[in-house]
Amino acid sequence: MLNATDMTLSELWGIGQNLLIWEWVKLSEFPSTYSYDEALLLSPLIEDWWLVWIPDHGEAVVKVEEVRKRIV
């Protein structure tokens, strides 16, 4: 049985970003001047919004357009 943690964003919402839960992404907009430019994807919310965790900031809600995959 497939659950939400096994699904990509595109499978959940039909969006082409192909993001995964527990994946680190780069942020294009920062919640504060001193926050990191990366976030950990925690959970897709509605349509094109994600709950993320940002180091030294905490949880935040971001739009898919505000993130891009981190190249490791």
C-alpha positions as CSV (number, residue, x, y, z in Angstrom):
1,M,0.0,0.0,0.0
2,L,1.3,3.4,-1.0
3,N,1.2,6.2,1.7
4,A,2.0,9.9,1.6
5,T,5.6,9.4,2.7
6,D,6.3,7.2,-0.4
7,M,4.8,9.8,-2.8
8,T,6.5,12.7,-4.5
9,L,4.9,16.1,-4.7
10,S,4.0,15.6,-8.3
11,E,2.2,12.4,-7.5
12,L,0.3,14.1,-4.7
13,W,-0.6,17.3,-6.5
14,G,0.3,16.9,-10.1
15,I,3.1,19.5,-9.9
16,G,6.4,19.1,-11.7
17,Q,8.8,19.9,-8.9
18,N,9.1,16.2,-7.8
19,L,10.0,17.1,-4.2
20,L,10.2,14.5,-1.5
21,I,9.4,14.5,2.2
22,W,12.6,14.8,4.3
23,E,14.5,16.3,1.4
24,W,16.7,19.5,1.9
25,V,15.9,22.3,-0.5
26,K,17.2,25.8,-1.1
27,L,14.9,28.8,-0.3
28,S,14.5,31.7,-2.6
29,E,12.9,33.8,0.1
30,F,14.0,33.8,3.8
31,P,11.7,34.2,6.8
32,S,14.3,36.5,8.5
33,T,17.6,38.1,7.8
34,Y,19.5,35.6,10.0
35,S,17.8,32.4,8.9
36,Y,19.4,29.7,6.8
37,D,18.8,29.5,3.0
38,E,17.9,25.9,3.2
39,A,14.9,24.0,4.6
40,L,13.9,20.4,5.3
41,L,10.6,19.4,3.7
42,L,8.3,18.0,6.4
43,S,4.9,17.6,4.8
44,P,2.9,18.7,1.7
45,L,-0.1,20.8,2.8
46,I,-2.6,22.0,0.2
47,E,-1.9,22.1,-3.5
48,D,1.4,24.0,-3.8
49,W,2.3,24.6,-0.2
50,W,4.8,22.7,2.1
51,L,5.5,22.6,5.8
52,V,9.2,23.0,6.2
53,W,11.8,23.2,9.0
54,I,14.4,26.0,8.8
55,P,17.5,25.8,11.0
56,D,17.6,28.6,13.6
57,H,14.0,29.6,12.7
58,G,11.7,26.6,13.2
59,E,8.7,25.5,11.1
60,A,7.3,27.6,8.3
61,V,4.9,27.2,5.4
62,V,6.3,27.9,1.9
63,K,5.0,27.9,-1.6
64,V,6.6,25.4,-4.1
65,E,7.8,28.3,-6.2
66,E,10.0,29.5,-3.2
67,V,12.1,26.3,-3.1
68,R,14.4,24.5,-5.5
69,K,16.2,21.2,-5.1
70,R,19.5,21.3,-3.4
71,I,22.4,19.8,-5.4
72,V,24.6,17.6,-3.3
